Amino acid sequence: MEQIPHLLGVIVNLTDYTIGADKGGEVNFFDDFDIDYNQLKYLYESRLSGALTKPKSALVIWEVGHVPTVESVEDMLPTPVVPPVGG
């Protein structure tokens, strides 16, 4: 949100959101012994991704008096970088 000034937050309803996992929902397990505390520590890790699948269902919260127009929001967004095709 540092790139878009006066934007306070975005609220979505998770029922409008679709969540998925790569590699069939693979879960990684790590363990390590912490010598400082004489403890065996465990970590489970998984990667998730998601997308808002219901159009216009997010609420955008702006600072009072700073609601931008559509054109000014498009100017605030970073320009996408398209990789070159071919060799």
C-alpha positions as CSV (number, residue, x, y, z in Angstrom):
1,M,0.0,0.0,0.0
2,E,3.0,2.2,0.1
3,Q,2.9,2.6,-3.7
4,I,-0.7,3.8,-3.7
5,P,-1.1,6.9,-1.4
6,H,-4.2,7.3,0.8
7,L,-5.2,3.7,0.4
8,L,-6.1,2.2,3.8
9,G,-7.1,-1.3,2.9
10,V,-9.1,-3.8,0.8
11,I,-11.8,-6.0,2.4
12,V,-13.0,-9.2,0.7
13,N,-15.5,-11.8,1.7
14,L,-13.8,-15.2,1.8
15,T,-16.9,-16.9,0.3
16,D,-16.2,-14.9,-2.9
17,Y,-12.6,-16.0,-2.9
18,T,-11.3,-19.3,-4.4
19,I,-8.3,-20.9,-2.7
20,G,-6.1,-23.6,-4.2
21,A,-2.8,-25.3,-3.7
22,D,0.0,-26.2,-6.0
23,K,1.4,-29.7,-6.4
24,G,-1.8,-31.2,-5.0
25,G,-1.6,-29.5,-1.7
26,E,1.9,-30.7,-0.8
27,V,2.8,-30.2,2.9
28,N,6.5,-29.9,3.9
29,F,7.7,-30.8,7.4
30,F,10.8,-29.4,9.0
31,D,12.3,-30.1,12.5
32,D,15.3,-28.6,14.2
33,F,16.8,-28.8,17.7
34,D,17.2,-25.5,19.4
35,I,20.3,-25.9,21.6
36,D,19.6,-22.6,23.4
37,Y,16.3,-23.7,24.8
38,N,17.0,-27.5,24.7
39,Q,13.8,-28.0,22.6
40,L,13.0,-29.8,19.4
41,K,11.0,-27.5,17.2
42,Y,8.7,-28.4,14.3
43,L,7.4,-26.5,11.3
44,Y,4.7,-27.5,8.8
45,E,4.7,-25.5,5.6
46,S,2.3,-25.4,2.6
47,R,1.8,-23.0,-0.2
48,L,-1.6,-21.6,-1.1
49,S,-2.9,-19.3,-3.8
50,G,-6.2,-17.6,-4.3
51,A,-8.2,-15.3,-6.5
52,L,-11.3,-13.2,-6.0
53,T,-13.8,-14.9,-8.3
54,K,-16.9,-12.7,-7.9
55,P,-16.6,-9.4,-9.8
56,K,-16.8,-6.1,-7.9
57,S,-17.1,-7.8,-4.5
58,A,-14.2,-6.1,-2.8
59,L,-14.5,-3.0,-0.7
60,V,-11.6,-0.5,-1.1
61,I,-11.1,1.9,1.9
62,W,-9.6,5.3,1.2
63,E,-8.7,8.2,3.5
64,V,-11.4,10.8,3.9
65,G,-11.3,13.3,1.1
66,H,-8.9,11.3,-1.0
67,V,-11.2,9.0,-3.1
68,P,-9.5,9.0,-6.5
69,T,-11.0,8.8,-10.0
70,V,-10.5,5.7,-12.1
71,E,-7.9,7.4,-14.2
72,S,-5.8,8.5,-11.3
73,V,-5.9,4.9,-9.8
74,E,-4.6,3.5,-13.1
75,D,-1.8,6.1,-13.0
76,M,-0.8,4.9,-9.5
77,L,-0.5,1.2,-10.5
78,P,2.9,-0.1,-11.6
79,T,3.4,-0.6,-15.3
80,P,3.5,-4.4,-16.0
81,V,6.7,-5.7,-17.5
82,V,6.2,-8.0,-20.5
83,P,9.1,-10.4,-21.1
84,P,10.4,-10.5,-24.7
85,V,9.2,-13.5,-26.8
86,G,11.7,-15.5,-28.8
87,G,15.4,-15.5,-28.7
